[in-house]
């Protein structure tokens, strides 16, 4: 059983998320980001007991805040990750930090 935070994404030329920045929540620390493919991210979150939330950088306060729960959804084009569809744009997966320009 593991807890994760997702702080950013990588997208392809069609603006589709291909990878996620996963952080493992430990007892007293949180790991550095680890780049996970869409398939690996789905596999992690489908493992019983594992969970993830978005981790959103608050620019005005200069700290991270917990966002929404992330779950695996089986859509018409296959499985994908989705945050709680609460109409809050800032904590949705596609609006997290774009890691393309930070770490290829």
N, C-alpha and C positions, 0 to 999 in steps of 0.2 A: 504494500500500500504506500503510495507516494503522492505528495502534493506538488503541483507545479504552478508557475506563473508564466504568462506569455506576454513579453514586453514589446515585441515587434514582429515584422513579417518581411519576406522577400516576395516580389511579384514578377511575373513574366511580362513580355511585351504587350500582352493583352490585358494587363492589370489584374491578373488572376493570381491569388496567393499560391505559391509553390512550396514555401518553407516558413517555419515559425521559430522565433527565439524563445526557447524554453529555459526556465530557471528551476532548479530543484530546491524545494523548501526543506531545509534541515532543521534540527532542533533549535540552533541558535544563529544560523546563518542562511543565506540564500546564495546559490551558486551563480557563477558568471553565466551568461547566455550560451546555450548550446544550440546550434542550427539543426533543426529536425525537418526532414521532408514531410510532405503532407501524409504520405503513407505511414511513416514512423510515428507521427503525431497521433494519427487515428489509432494505431496499434497501442500506443501508450495509454490513451484515454479509454480504450475499450477494455483494458486490463482491470479486472475487478478491484475496487478499492482506490484506484487512481483518480485524481481530480485536478482540474486546472481553473484558474481565473485569469482574466486580463490584468495586466499590471501597467498602469497608466502614469506617465510622468506629468506631474503638476508643475508647469513652467513658472507660475507666479509664486508658488511656495517652495520651489526647488526640492521636491521629494516625490517618491513613488507612492501611489495610492492604489488600493485594490479596486478592481473594476467589477466585471460581471463573470459569472460562472460560464465556462466553456464546455460544450458537449458535442458528441458526435451525432450527426444527423444523416439519415439515408435519404438523399434527394433523388430527383429524376435522372440526374447524371452521375449518381454514385454517392459515396460517403464523403462528408466534409465536416470541418469544425465550424461551430457557430456559437457566438456568445448569446446571452439572454437577449431576445429581440424586444428590448424595452424602449426603442425609439431614442435612445441616448447615443448620438453619433460618436462621441469622444471615446467610448469604451468598446466599440465594435472592433472586431479583429482587423478589418480592412483599414481602419483609421489609426491603428497603432503605428509606432515609429517604423519608417521605411528603412530597413537595414541594408538595402541594395548599395547605397553610397558609403556605408560605414564598413561593412564586411562582406565581400563578395561570396 
